[in-house]
Amino acid sequence: MPAKNSAVTRLEEHPFFNRLEAVTRDRIAPLLQAREFARRQIVYFPNEACDYVYWVVRGRVRVVRLGPENREINVDIVMAGGMFGESALEESWKMEEFAETVEPAVLLMMRAADFRKVCRTYPDMAVAVAAEMLEKLQRAWSAMAETAFWSVKRRLAAALARFMDPGNRMVSMTHLDLARTVVAARETVTAHLRELEQDGILKLEHRRIWIQDPDRLRRIAAGTQP
């Protein structure tokens, strides 16, 4: 279903496209299409050809790798303003993961062939893509270090601080999604969430977590408070 034009008419309002020169935005705008996705809708499956590249206009998308016994791990949660599907840069590659919306979302999509041509034609586009991929690499390195050296409680606090809506202090994620993000058992995450609730740091509701004391949460994430 096409998205309303108001969501995508001004590309410069999107953080990725704001990096581009105005002439580049004007040239690539006709190559982009907007699409609305429902909550928990699959964007693509593993082993599919890399046919599109995606930019999130509204909502969030989780990028997931499957392990033994179909165990899932969230390798990335792409927020509004982010990009995913960069594997389309290599024509012969196939998706090794699947992507699924966490909530209703609006995505901008560009065909892979157009994406490769645009990156070859416009240096500022290639630089913006490289910067996006570097940011993802830095997040992946940080996640590896956190998994190795941080407690589950600290990793959970950091995830809650990252995904908290600054306007209403709400995190719209299930316990299972959080567990897949911080690489821990769901039962362990639930136990820590209840502990944080007892300490007055947050309040649990169905599919929602209200952060009542963001400063204390950030101190736990920083390792300065137990």
VEXTOR-936061 format. One record per atom (N, C-alpha, C): x, z, y; chain; atom name. Coordinates in steps of 0.2 Angstrom, whole numbers. Last residue first. Example, Ala and Ser with C-alpha at 12.3 -4.5 7.8 and 13.67 -1.06 7.14 Angstrom:
residues 2
[[64; 35; -11]; "A"; "N"]
[[68; 36; -5]; "A"; "CA"]
[[64; 39; 0]; "A"; "C"]
[[66; 39; -28]; "A"; "N"]
[[62; 39; -22]; "A"; "CA"]
[[66; 39; -16]; "A"; "C"]
***
This chain:
residues 226
[[125; 202; 0]; "A"; "N"]
[[123; 201; -7]; "A"; "CA"]
[[116; 199; -8]; "A"; "C"]
[[131; 192; 13]; "A"; "N"]
[[126; 197; 12]; "A"; "CA"]
[[125; 196; 4]; "A"; "C"]
[[140; 182; 15]; "A"; "N"]
[[141; 188; 19]; "A"; "CA"]
[[136; 193; 18]; "A"; "C"]
[[137; 169; 9]; "A"; "N"]
[[141; 174; 5]; "A"; "CA"]
[[143; 180; 9]; "A"; "C"]
[[129; 160; 15]; "A"; "N"]
[[136; 160; 17]; "A"; "CA"]
[[140; 165; 13]; "A"; "C"]
[[117; 164; 9]; "A"; "N"]
[[120; 157; 7]; "A"; "CA"]
[[127; 157; 9]; "A"; "C"]
[[115; 176; 15]; "A"; "N"]
[[116; 176; 8]; "A"; "CA"]
[[119; 169; 6]; "A"; "C"]
[[113; 171; 28]; "A"; "N"]
[[119; 176; 26]; "A"; "CA"]
[[120; 176; 19]; "A"; "C"]
[[101; 164; 27]; "A"; "N"]
[[108; 161; 28]; "A"; "CA"]
[[114; 165; 27]; "A"; "C"]
[[92; 175; 24]; "A"; "N"]
[[93; 170; 19]; "A"; "CA"]
[[100; 166; 20]; "A"; "C"]
[[93; 182; 36]; "A"; "N"]
[[96; 185; 30]; "A"; "CA"]
[[97; 180; 25]; "A"; "C"]
[[87; 171; 44]; "A"; "N"]
[[94; 174; 46]; "A"; "CA"]
[[97; 177; 40]; "A"; "C"]
[[74; 170; 39]; "A"; "N"]
[[79; 164; 38]; "A"; "CA"]
[[86; 167; 40]; "A"; "C"]
[[62; 178; 33]; "A"; "N"]
[[68; 180; 37]; "A"; "CA"]
[[74; 175; 36]; "A"; "C"]
[[52; 170; 28]; "A"; "N"]
[[51; 175; 33]; "A"; "CA"]
[[57; 178; 36]; "A"; "C"]
[[48; 155; 22]; "A"; "N"]
[[54; 159; 23]; "A"; "CA"]
[[52; 164; 29]; "A"; "C"]
[[37; 152; 9]; "A"; "N"]
[[37; 153; 16]; "A"; "CA"]
[[43; 158; 17]; "A"; "C"]
[[35; 140; -2]; "A"; "N"]
[[39; 146; -1]; "A"; "CA"]
[[40; 146; 6]; "A"; "C"]
[[23; 132; -13]; "A"; "N"]
[[26; 133; -7]; "A"; "CA"]
[[30; 139; -6]; "A"; "C"]
[[17; 131; -25]; "A"; "N"]
[[21; 125; -23]; "A"; "CA"]
[[24; 126; -16]; "A"; "C"]
[[8; 145; -21]; "A"; "N"]
[[8; 139; -26]; "A"; "CA"]
[[11; 133; -22]; "A"; "C"]
[[20; 156; -13]; "A"; "N"]
[[13; 153; -14]; "A"; "CA"]
[[14; 147; -19]; "A"; "C"]
[[30; 169; -9]; "A"; "N"]
[[29; 164; -13]; "A"; "CA"]
[[21; 162; -13]; "A"; "C"]
[[40; 173; 5]; "A"; "N"]
[[34; 174; 2]; "A"; "CA"]
[[32; 168; -2]; "A"; "C"]
[[56; 181; 9]; "A"; "N"]
[[52; 175; 8]; "A"; "CA"]
[[45; 177; 5]; "A"; "C"]
[[62; 193; 12]; "A"; "N"]
[[65; 187; 14]; "A"; "CA"]
[[61; 181; 14]; "A"; "C"]
[[58; 205; 6]; "A"; "N"]
[[55; 203; 12]; "A"; "CA"]
[[58; 197; 15]; "A"; "C"]
[[62; 209; -6]; "A"; "N"]
[[67; 211; -1]; "A"; "CA"]
[[64; 208; 6]; "A"; "C"]
[[53; 202; -14]; "A"; "N"]
[[53; 210; -14]; "A"; "CA"]
[[57; 212; -8]; "A"; "C"]
[[58; 189; -13]; "A"; "N"]
[[51; 191; -10]; "A"; "CA"]
[[51; 199; -9]; "A"; "C"]
[[70; 190; -20]; "A"; "N"]
[[70; 189; -12]; "A"; "CA"]
[[63; 190; -9]; "A"; "C"]
[[64; 192; -32]; "A"; "N"]
[[69; 197; -29]; "A"; "CA"]
[[69; 196; -22]; "A"; "C"]
[[58; 180; -34]; "A"; "N"]
[[54; 186; -34]; "A"; "CA"]
[[58; 192; -31]; "A"; "C"]
[[69; 172; -35]; "A"; "N"]
[[64; 171; -30]; "A"; "CA"]
[[60; 177; -29]; "A"; "C"]
[[75; 177; -46]; "A"; "N"]
[[79; 177; -40]; "A"; "CA"]
[[74; 177; -34]; "A"; "C"]
[[66; 173; -56]; "A"; "N"]
[[68; 180; -55]; "A"; "CA"]
[[71; 181; -48]; "A"; "C"]
[[66; 159; -54]; "A"; "N"]
[[60; 162; -53]; "A"; "CA"]
[[61; 170; -52]; "A"; "C"]
[[79; 156; -59]; "A"; "N"]
[[77; 154; -52]; "A"; "CA"]
[[71; 158; -50]; "A"; "C"]
[[78; 160; -72]; "A"; "N"]
[[83; 163; -68]; "A"; "CA"]
[[81; 162; -61]; "A"; "C"]
[[68; 150; -77]; "A"; "N"]
[[67; 158; -77]; "A"; "CA"]
[[71; 162; -72]; "A"; "C"]
[[75; 138; -75]; "A"; "N"]
[[69; 140; -71]; "A"; "CA"]
[[68; 147; -71]; "A"; "C"]
[[93; 139; -75]; "A"; "N"]
[[86; 139; -79]; "A"; "CA"]
[[81; 141; -74]; "A"; "C"]
[[102; 128; -64]; "A"; "N"]
[[100; 134; -67]; "A"; "CA"]
[[94; 134; -71]; "A"; "C"]
[[105; 119; -53]; "A"; "N"]
[[108; 119; -60]; "A"; "CA"]
[[108; 126; -63]; "A"; "C"]
[[99; 117; -41]; "A"; "N"]
[[104; 122; -41]; "A"; "CA"]
[[108; 123; -48]; "A"; "C"]
[[89; 108; -45]; "A"; "N"]
[[94; 106; -39]; "A"; "CA"]
[[100; 111; -40]; "A"; "C"]
[[82; 113; -55]; "A"; "N"]
[[85; 107; -56]; "A"; "CA"]
[[90; 105; -51]; "A"; "C"]
[[76; 124; -48]; "A"; "N"]
[[81; 125; -54]; "A"; "CA"]
[[85; 119; -55]; "A"; "C"]
[[68; 117; -39]; "A"; "N"]
[[74; 121; -37]; "A"; "CA"]
[[79; 122; -42]; "A"; "C"]
[[59; 112; -48]; "A"; "N"]
[[63; 107; -44]; "A"; "CA"]
[[69; 111; -41]; "A"; "C"]
[[54; 124; -53]; "A"; "N"]
[[57; 119; -58]; "A"; "CA"]
[[62; 114; -54]; "A"; "C"]
[[47; 129; -42]; "A"; "N"]
[[53; 133; -45]; "A"; "CA"]
[[57; 128; -50]; "A"; "C"]
[[44; 116; -31]; "A"; "N"]
[[42; 120; -36]; "A"; "CA"]
[[48; 124; -39]; "A"; "C"]
[[43; 115; -13]; "A"; "N"]
[[46; 113; -19]; "A"; "CA"]
[[44; 118; -25]; "A"; "C"]
[[43; 116; 2]; "A"; "N"]
[[38; 113; -2]; "A"; "CA"]
[[41; 111; -8]; "A"; "C"]
[[46; 129; 13]; "A"; "N"]
[[49; 125; 8]; "A"; "CA"]
[[44; 123; 3]; "A"; "C"]
[[44; 133; 30]; "A"; "N"]
[[41; 132; 23]; "A"; "CA"]
[[45; 127; 19]; "A"; "C"]
[[45; 135; 44]; "A"; "N"]
[[49; 139; 39]; "A"; "CA"]
[[46; 138; 32]; "A"; "C"]
[[39; 126; 53]; "A"; "N"]
[[35; 131; 50]; "A"; "CA"]
[[38; 136; 45]; "A"; "C"]
[[51; 119; 58]; "A"; "N"]
[[45; 121; 62]; "A"; "CA"]
[[41; 126; 59]; "A"; "C"]
[[61; 117; 48]; "A"; "N"]
[[62; 122; 54]; "A"; "CA"]
[[56; 123; 58]; "A"; "C"]
[[58; 118; 31]; "A"; "N"]
[[56; 115; 37]; "A"; "CA"]
[[57; 119; 43]; "A"; "C"]
[[71; 120; 20]; "A"; "N"]
[[66; 123; 24]; "A"; "CA"]
[[65; 119; 30]; "A"; "C"]
[[82; 115; 13]; "A"; "N"]
[[76; 112; 13]; "A"; "CA"]
[[70; 115; 17]; "A"; "C"]
[[93; 124; 16]; "A"; "N"]
[[93; 117; 17]; "A"; "CA"]
[[86; 113; 18]; "A"; "C"]
[[88; 136; 12]; "A"; "N"]
[[90; 135; 19]; "A"; "CA"]
[[90; 128; 21]; "A"; "C"]
[[87; 134; -2]; "A"; "N"]
[[81; 135; 2]; "A"; "CA"]
[[82; 134; 10]; "A"; "C"]
[[100; 131; -5]; "A"; "N"]
[[95; 126; -6]; "A"; "CA"]
[[89; 127; -2]; "A"; "C"]
[[106; 144; -2]; "A"; "N"]
[[108; 138; 1]; "A"; "CA"]
[[103; 132; 1]; "A"; "C"]
[[99; 152; -12]; "A"; "N"]
[[98; 153; -5]; "A"; "CA"]
[[100; 147; 0]; "A"; "C"]
[[104; 146; -24]; "A"; "N"]
[[97; 146; -22]; "A"; "CA"]
[[96; 147; -15]; "A"; "C"]
[[117; 150; -23]; "A"; "N"]
[[116; 143; -23]; "A"; "CA"]
[[108; 142; -21]; "A"; "C"]
[[116; 164; -23]; "A"; "N"]
[[118; 161; -17]; "A"; "CA"]
[[117; 153; -17]; "A"; "C"]
[[110; 165; -36]; "A"; "N"]
[[106; 168; -30]; "A"; "CA"]
[[109; 164; -24]; "A"; "C"]
[[120; 160; -44]; "A"; "N"]
[[114; 157; -44]; "A"; "CA"]
[[110; 159; -38]; "A"; "C"]
[[136; 161; -36]; "A"; "N"]
[[131; 164; -40]; "A"; "CA"]
[[125; 160; -40]; "A"; "C"]
[[149; 149; -35]; "A"; "N"]
[[144; 153; -32]; "A"; "CA"]
[[139; 156; -37]; "A"; "C"]
[[158; 140; -42]; "A"; "N"]
[[161; 147; -39]; "A"; "CA"]
[[155; 151; -36]; "A"; "C"]
[[152; 129; -48]; "A"; "N"]
[[158; 132; -51]; "A"; "CA"]
[[159; 139; -49]; "A"; "C"]
[[142; 125; -39]; "A"; "N"]
[[140; 127; -46]; "A"; "CA"]
[[146; 131; -50]; "A"; "C"]
[[151; 123; -28]; "A"; "N"]
[[146; 129; -28]; "A"; "CA"]
[[143; 130; -35]; "A"; "C"]
[[158; 112; -32]; "A"; "N"]
[[161; 118; -30]; "A"; "CA"]
[[156; 124; -30]; "A"; "C"]
[[147; 103; -33]; "A"; "N"]
[[152; 104; -39]; "A"; "CA"]
[[155; 111; -38]; "A"; "C"]
[[142; 102; -20]; "A"; "N"]
[[138; 105; -26]; "A"; "CA"]
[[142; 106; -32]; "A"; "C"]
[[153; 96; -14]; "A"; "N"]
[[151; 103; -12]; "A"; "CA"]
[[147; 106; -17]; "A"; "C"]
[[153; 84; -19]; "A"; "N"]
[[159; 88; -20]; "A"; "CA"]
[[157; 95; -19]; "A"; "C"]
[[141; 79; -15]; "A"; "N"]
[[142; 80; -22]; "A"; "CA"]
[[148; 85; -23]; "A"; "C"]
[[143; 79; -1]; "A"; "N"]
[[138; 84; -4]; "A"; "CA"]
[[139; 85; -11]; "A"; "C"]
[[153; 69; 0]; "A"; "N"]
[[154; 76; 2]; "A"; "CA"]
[[149; 81; -1]; "A"; "C"]
[[145; 58; -5]; "A"; "N"]
[[151; 61; -9]; "A"; "CA"]
[[153; 68; -7]; "A"; "C"]
[[136; 57; 5]; "A"; "N"]
[[133; 59; -1]; "A"; "CA"]
[[139; 61; -6]; "A"; "C"]
[[144; 53; 16]; "A"; "N"]
[[141; 60; 16]; "A"; "CA"]
[[138; 62; 9]; "A"; "C"]
[[148; 41; 11]; "A"; "N"]
[[153; 46; 11]; "A"; "CA"]
[[150; 53; 12]; "A"; "C"]
[[136; 34; 12]; "A"; "N"]
[[139; 35; 5]; "A"; "CA"]
[[144; 41; 5]; "A"; "C"]
[[135; 33; 26]; "A"; "N"]
[[130; 37; 21]; "A"; "CA"]
[[133; 38; 15]; "A"; "C"]
[[147; 26; 29]; "A"; "N"]
[[146; 33; 31]; "A"; "CA"]
[[141; 37; 27]; "A"; "C"]
[[143; 14; 23]; "A"; "N"]
[[149; 18; 20]; "A"; "CA"]
[[149; 25; 23]; "A"; "C"]
[[132; 10; 30]; "A"; "N"]
[[131; 11; 23]; "A"; "CA"]
[[137; 15; 21]; "A"; "C"]
[[139; 9; 43]; "A"; "N"]
[[133; 14; 42]; "A"; "CA"]
[[132; 15; 35]; "A"; "C"]
[[147; -2; 40]; "A"; "N"]
[[150; 4; 42]; "A"; "CA"]
[[145; 10; 41]; "A"; "C"]
[[138; -12; 38]; "A"; "N"]
[[143; -10; 32]; "A"; "CA"]
[[146; -3; 34]; "A"; "C"]
[[132; -13; 50]; "A"; "N"]
[[128; -11; 44]; "A"; "CA"]
[[133; -9; 39]; "A"; "C"]
[[143; -17; 58]; "A"; "N"]
[[140; -11; 59]; "A"; "CA"]
[[136; -8; 54]; "A"; "C"]
[[146; -30; 53]; "A"; "N"]
[[150; -25; 51]; "A"; "CA"]
[[147; -18; 53]; "A"; "C"]
[[135; -41; 45]; "A"; "N"]
[[135; -37; 51]; "A"; "CA"]
[[140; -31; 50]; "A"; "C"]
[[137; -49; 34]; "A"; "N"]
[[136; -52; 40]; "A"; "CA"]
[[137; -47; 46]; "A"; "C"]
[[138; -40; 23]; "A"; "N"]
[[143; -45; 24]; "A"; "CA"]
[[143; -48; 31]; "A"; "C"]
[[126; -33; 24]; "A"; "N"]
[[132; -30; 24]; "A"; "CA"]
[[138; -34; 25]; "A"; "C"]
[[117; -44; 22]; "A"; "N"]
[[117; -41; 29]; "A"; "CA"]
[[124; -37; 29]; "A"; "C"]
[[119; -47; 9]; "A"; "N"]
[[121; -52; 14]; "A"; "CA"]
[[121; -49; 21]; "A"; "C"]
[[115; -36; 2]; "A"; "N"]
[[122; -38; 2]; "A"; "CA"]
[[124; -43; 7]; "A"; "C"]
[[101; -36; 6]; "A"; "N"]
[[105; -30; 8]; "A"; "CA"]
[[113; -32; 8]; "A"; "C"]
[[96; -47; 0]; "A"; "N"]
[[96; -47; 8]; "A"; "CA"]
[[101; -42; 10]; "A"; "C"]
[[97; -43; -13]; "A"; "N"]
[[101; -49; -11]; "A"; "CA"]
[[102; -49; -3]; "A"; "C"]
[[89; -32; -13]; "A"; "N"]
[[96; -31; -14]; "A"; "CA"]
[[100; -37; -12]; "A"; "C"]
[[76; -30; 0]; "A"; "N"]
[[79; -33; -7]; "A"; "CA"]
[[86; -33; -7]; "A"; "C"]
[[72; -14; 6]; "A"; "N"]
[[75; -21; 7]; "A"; "CA"]
[[78; -24; 1]; "A"; "C"]
[[60; -3; 12]; "A"; "N"]
[[63; -6; 7]; "A"; "CA"]
[[66; -13; 9]; "A"; "C"]
[[55; 13; 18]; "A"; "N"]
[[57; 6; 20]; "A"; "CA"]
[[61; 3; 14]; "A"; "C"]
[[42; 24; 12]; "A"; "N"]
[[49; 21; 12]; "A"; "CA"]
[[50; 15; 15]; "A"; "C"]
[[34; 39; 14]; "A"; "N"]
[[34; 32; 16]; "A"; "CA"]
[[41; 30; 16]; "A"; "C"]
[[26; 50; 2]; "A"; "N"]
[[31; 48; 6]; "A"; "CA"]
[[30; 40; 8]; "A"; "C"]
[[20; 65; -4]; "A"; "N"]
[[18; 59; -2]; "A"; "CA"]
[[24; 56; 3]; "A"; "C"]
[[34; 73; -13]; "A"; "N"]
[[28; 73; -10]; "A"; "CA"]
[[26; 66; -7]; "A"; "C"]
[[45; 68; -21]; "A"; "N"]
[[43; 75; -21]; "A"; "CA"]
[[36; 77; -18]; "A"; "C"]
[[46; 53; -30]; "A"; "N"]
[[44; 56; -24]; "A"; "CA"]
[[43; 64; -25]; "A"; "C"]
[[60; 48; -39]; "A"; "N"]
[[53; 51; -39]; "A"; "CA"]
[[52; 54; -33]; "A"; "C"]
[[71; 38; -48]; "A"; "N"]
[[70; 41; -42]; "A"; "CA"]
[[62; 43; -42]; "A"; "C"]
[[84; 40; -61]; "A"; "N"]
[[77; 38; -59]; "A"; "CA"]
[[76; 41; -52]; "A"; "C"]
[[99; 31; -65]; "A"; "N"]
[[95; 37; -64]; "A"; "CA"]
[[88; 35; -62]; "A"; "C"]
[[106; 20; -66]; "A"; "N"]
[[108; 25; -71]; "A"; "CA"]
[[104; 31; -70]; "A"; "C"]
[[102; 3; -63]; "A"; "N"]
[[101; 10; -61]; "A"; "CA"]
[[102; 15; -67]; "A"; "C"]
[[115; -8; -65]; "A"; "N"]
[[108; -6; -66]; "A"; "CA"]
[[108; 1; -64]; "A"; "C"]
[[126; -21; -57]; "A"; "N"]
[[124; -14; -59]; "A"; "CA"]
[[117; -13; -61]; "A"; "C"]
[[129; -34; -52]; "A"; "N"]
[[128; -33; -59]; "A"; "CA"]
[[126; -26; -62]; "A"; "C"]
[[130; -32; -38]; "A"; "N"]
[[125; -36; -41]; "A"; "CA"]
[[123; -35; -48]; "A"; "C"]
[[132; -19; -29]; "A"; "N"]
[[135; -22; -34]; "A"; "CA"]
[[130; -26; -38]; "A"; "C"]
[[123; -13; -20]; "A"; "N"]
[[129; -17; -17]; "A"; "CA"]
[[132; -21; -23]; "A"; "C"]
[[114; -6; -27]; "A"; "N"]
[[112; -13; -26]; "A"; "CA"]
[[118; -17; -22]; "A"; "C"]
[[117; 7; -26]; "A"; "N"]
[[120; 3; -31]; "A"; "CA"]
[[118; -4; -31]; "A"; "C"]
[[109; 13; -16]; "A"; "N"]
[[115; 9; -14]; "A"; "CA"]
[[119; 6; -19]; "A"; "C"]
[[98; 21; -17]; "A"; "N"]
[[98; 14; -20]; "A"; "CA"]
[[104; 10; -19]; "A"; "C"]
[[94; 29; -1]; "A"; "N"]
[[96; 29; -8]; "A"; "CA"]
[[95; 22; -11]; "A"; "C"]
[[95; 38; 14]; "A"; "N"]
[[95; 32; 11]; "A"; "CA"]
[[97; 33; 3]; "A"; "C"]
[[86; 48; 26]; "A"; "N"]
[[91; 47; 21]; "A"; "CA"]
[[90; 40; 18]; "A"; "C"]
[[75; 51; 34]; "A"; "N"]
[[81; 49; 37]; "A"; "CA"]
[[86; 47; 33]; "A"; "C"]
[[69; 64; 24]; "A"; "N"]
[[67; 59; 29]; "A"; "CA"]
[[73; 57; 33]; "A"; "C"]
[[81; 67; 10]; "A"; "N"]
[[76; 69; 15]; "A"; "CA"]
[[74; 63; 20]; "A"; "C"]
[[83; 67; -6]; "A"; "N"]
[[84; 63; 0]; "A"; "CA"]
[[79; 64; 4]; "A"; "C"]
[[92; 76; -17]; "A"; "N"]
[[86; 76; -14]; "A"; "CA"]
[[86; 73; -7]; "A"; "C"]
[[102; 72; -31]; "A"; "N"]
[[101; 72; -24]; "A"; "CA"]
[[94; 73; -22]; "A"; "C"]
[[102; 75; -44]; "A"; "N"]
[[109; 74; -41]; "A"; "CA"]
[[108; 73; -34]; "A"; "C"]
[[94; 86; -53]; "A"; "N"]
[[93; 83; -47]; "A"; "CA"]
[[100; 81; -44]; "A"; "C"]
[[92; 84; -71]; "A"; "N"]
[[96; 87; -65]; "A"; "CA"]
[[95; 83; -59]; "A"; "C"]
[[83; 86; -86]; "A"; "N"]
[[84; 83; -79]; "A"; "CA"]
[[89; 87; -75]; "A"; "C"]
[[84; 82; -103]; "A"; "N"]
[[85; 88; -98]; "A"; "CA"]
[[87; 84; -91]; "A"; "C"]
[[83; 74; -114]; "A"; "N"]
[[79; 73; -108]; "A"; "CA"]
[[79; 78; -103]; "A"; "C"]
[[92; 78; -123]; "A"; "N"]
[[85; 81; -124]; "A"; "CA"]
[[81; 80; -118]; "A"; "C"]
[[105; 77; -112]; "A"; "N"]
[[103; 78; -118]; "A"; "CA"]
[[96; 81; -119]; "A"; "C"]
[[99; 71; -95]; "A"; "N"]
[[105; 73; -100]; "A"; "CA"]
[[102; 74; -107]; "A"; "C"]
[[96; 60; -82]; "A"; "N"]
[[94; 63; -88]; "A"; "CA"]
[[100; 65; -92]; "A"; "C"]
[[96; 62; -64]; "A"; "N"]
[[100; 60; -70]; "A"; "CA"]
[[97; 64; -76]; "A"; "C"]
[[87; 58; -50]; "A"; "N"]
[[88; 62; -56]; "A"; "CA"]
[[92; 59; -61]; "A"; "C"]
[[82; 61; -34]; "A"; "N"]
[[86; 56; -38]; "A"; "CA"]
[[89; 60; -44]; "A"; "C"]
[[68; 64; -25]; "A"; "N"]
[[73; 66; -29]; "A"; "CA"]
[[76; 61; -33]; "A"; "C"]
[[63; 62; -8]; "A"; "N"]
[[63; 59; -14]; "A"; "CA"]
[[69; 62; -18]; "A"; "C"]
[[50; 66; 4]; "A"; "N"]
[[57; 67; 1]; "A"; "CA"]
[[57; 64; -6]; "A"; "C"]
[[43; 61; 20]; "A"; "N"]
[[43; 64; 14]; "A"; "CA"]
[[50; 65; 11]; "A"; "C"]
[[47; 46; 29]; "A"; "N"]
[[43; 52; 28]; "A"; "CA"]
[[43; 54; 21]; "A"; "C"]
[[57; 36; 27]; "A"; "N"]
[[54; 37; 34]; "A"; "CA"]
[[50; 44; 34]; "A"; "C"]
[[71; 33; 18]; "A"; "N"]
[[65; 37; 18]; "A"; "CA"]
[[63; 38; 25]; "A"; "C"]
[[75; 17; 12]; "A"; "N"]
[[76; 22; 17]; "A"; "CA"]
[[70; 26; 17]; "A"; "C"]
[[83; 8; -2]; "A"; "N"]
[[77; 12; 1]; "A"; "CA"]
[[80; 17; 6]; "A"; "C"]
[[85; -8; -10]; "A"; "N"]
[[88; -2; -7]; "A"; "CA"]
[[82; 1; -3]; "A"; "C"]
[[81; -16; -25]; "A"; "N"]
[[80; -14; -18]; "A"; "CA"]
[[84; -8; -16]; "A"; "C"]
[[86; -19; -38]; "A"; "N"]
[[82; -24; -34]; "A"; "CA"]
[[81; -23; -27]; "A"; "C"]
[[95; -16; -50]; "A"; "N"]
[[95; -13; -43]; "A"; "CA"]
[[92; -19; -38]; "A"; "C"]
[[86; -16; -65]; "A"; "N"]
[[90; -19; -61]; "A"; "CA"]
[[89; -16; -54]; "A"; "C"]
[[84; 0; -74]; "A"; "N"]
[[81; -6; -71]; "A"; "CA"]
[[87; -9; -67]; "A"; "C"]
[[90; 11; -80]; "A"; "N"]
[[91; 4; -83]; "A"; "CA"]
[[88; -2; -80]; "A"; "C"]
[[77; 22; -75]; "A"; "N"]
[[84; 21; -77]; "A"; "CA"]
[[84; 14; -81]; "A"; "C"]
[[65; 17; -62]; "A"; "N"]
[[67; 20; -68]; "A"; "CA"]
[[74; 18; -70]; "A"; "C"]
[[59; 20; -45]; "A"; "N"]
[[62; 16; -50]; "A"; "CA"]
[[64; 20; -56]; "A"; "C"]
[[49; 29; -41]; "A"; "N"]
[[51; 23; -37]; "A"; "CA"]
[[55; 18; -41]; "A"; "C"]
[[35; 37; -47]; "A"; "N"]
[[41; 35; -48]; "A"; "CA"]
[[43; 29; -44]; "A"; "C"]
[[27; 50; -38]; "A"; "N"]
[[27; 43; -40]; "A"; "CA"]
[[34; 41; -41]; "A"; "C"]
[[25; 63; -33]; "A"; "N"]
[[27; 62; -40]; "A"; "CA"]
[[26; 55; -42]; "A"; "C"]
[[13; 58; -21]; "A"; "N"]
[[17; 63; -24]; "A"; "CA"]
[[18; 62; -31]; "A"; "C"]
[[13; 40; -17]; "A"; "N"]
[[10; 46; -19]; "A"; "CA"]
[[15; 51; -21]; "A"; "C"]
[[20; 30; -5]; "A"; "N"]
[[21; 32; -12]; "A"; "CA"]
[[17; 39; -12]; "A"; "C"]
[[20; 15; 5]; "A"; "N"]
[[18; 22; 4]; "A"; "CA"]
[[18; 24; -3]; "A"; "C"]
[[32; 5; 12]; "A"; "N"]
[[27; 6; 7]; "A"; "CA"]
[[26; 13; 6]; "A"; "C"]
[[38; -9; 22]; "A"; "N"]
[[36; -2; 22]; "A"; "CA"]
[[31; -1; 16]; "A"; "C"]
[[52; -20; 22]; "A"; "N"]
[[45; -19; 21]; "A"; "CA"]
[[44; -11; 20]; "A"; "C"]
[[64; -29; 31]; "A"; "N"]
[[62; -23; 28]; "A"; "CA"]
[[54; -23; 27]; "A"; "C"]
[[67; -41; 37]; "A"; "N"]
[[69; -40; 30]; "A"; "CA"]
[[67; -34; 27]; "A"; "C"]
[[65; -40; 50]; "A"; "N"]
[[60; -44; 46]; "A"; "CA"]
[[62; -44; 39]; "A"; "C"]
[[76; -32; 54]; "A"; "N"]
[[69; -29; 54]; "A"; "CA"]
[[64; -33; 50]; "A"; "C"]
[[88; -38; 56]; "A"; "N"]
[[86; -35; 49]; "A"; "CA"]
[[79; -33; 49]; "A"; "C"]
[[89; -41; 70]; "A"; "N"]
[[90; -46; 64]; "A"; "CA"]
[[87; -44; 58]; "A"; "C"]
[[87; -29; 76]; "A"; "N"]
[[82; -35; 77]; "A"; "CA"]
[[83; -40; 72]; "A"; "C"]
[[98; -22; 72]; "A"; "N"]
[[92; -20; 70]; "A"; "CA"]
[[86; -25; 71]; "A"; "C"]
[[108; -30; 78]; "A"; "N"]
[[108; -30; 71]; "A"; "CA"]
[[101; -27; 69]; "A"; "C"]
[[105; -28; 92]; "A"; "N"]
[[105; -35; 89]; "A"; "CA"]
[[104; -35; 82]; "A"; "C"]
[[108; -14; 93]; "A"; "N"]
[[101; -17; 94]; "A"; "CA"]
[[100; -24; 91]; "A"; "C"]
[[119; -8; 80]; "A"; "N"]
[[118; -11; 87]; "A"; "CA"]
[[111; -14; 87]; "A"; "C"]
[[115; 7; 71]; "A"; "N"]
[[117; 0; 72]; "A"; "CA"]
[[116; -2; 79]; "A"; "C"]
[[111; 20; 70]; "A"; "N"]
[[119; 19; 70]; "A"; "CA"]
[[120; 12; 72]; "A"; "C"]
[[98; 20; 68]; "A"; "N"]
[[100; 22; 75]; "A"; "CA"]
[[108; 21; 76]; "A"; "C"]
[[96; 18; 55]; "A"; "N"]
[[96; 12; 59]; "A"; "CA"]
[[98; 14; 66]; "A"; "C"]
[[97; 32; 51]; "A"; "N"]
[[102; 27; 48]; "A"; "CA"]
[[102; 21; 53]; "A"; "C"]
[[87; 39; 58]; "A"; "N"]
[[94; 41; 59]; "A"; "CA"]
[[99; 35; 57]; "A"; "C"]
[[75; 30; 67]; "A"; "N"]
[[77; 32; 60]; "A"; "CA"]
[[85; 33; 61]; "A"; "C"]
[[73; 25; 79]; "A"; "N"]
[[71; 32; 78]; "A"; "CA"]
[[73; 35; 71]; "A"; "C"]
[[76; 12; 78]; "A"; "N"]
[[81; 16; 81]; "A"; "CA"]
[[79; 23; 81]; "A"; "C"]
[[64; 6; 74]; "A"; "N"]
[[69; 7; 69]; "A"; "CA"]
[[75; 12; 72]; "A"; "C"]
[[49; 7; 77]; "A"; "N"]
[[55; 8; 81]; "A"; "CA"]
[[60; 11; 76]; "A"; "C"]
[[39; 5; 67]; "A"; "N"]
[[40; 0; 72]; "A"; "CA"]
[[46; 1; 76]; "A"; "C"]
[[35; 14; 57]; "A"; "N"]
[[41; 10; 56]; "A"; "CA"]
[[43; 5; 62]; "A"; "C"]
[[23; 21; 59]; "A"; "N"]
[[29; 24; 56]; "A"; "CA"]
[[35; 21; 56]; "A"; "C"]
[[15; 12; 65]; "A"; "N"]
[[17; 17; 69]; "A"; "CA"]
[[23; 21; 66]; "A"; "C"]
[[10; 4; 54]; "A"; "N"]
[[15; 1; 58]; "A"; "CA"]
[[18; 7; 62]; "A"; "C"]
[[7; 12; 39]; "A"; "N"]
[[4; 11; 46]; "A"; "CA"]
[[10; 9; 50]; "A"; "C"]
[[12; 4; 24]; "A"; "N"]
[[12; 10; 28]; "A"; "CA"]
[[9; 7; 35]; "A"; "C"]
[[4; -5; 11]; "A"; "N"]
[[8; -5; 17]; "A"; "CA"]
[[7; 1; 21]; "A"; "C"]
[[4; 0; -6]; "A"; "N"]
[[0; 0; 0]; "A"; "CA"]
[[4; 0; 6]; "A"; "C"]
***
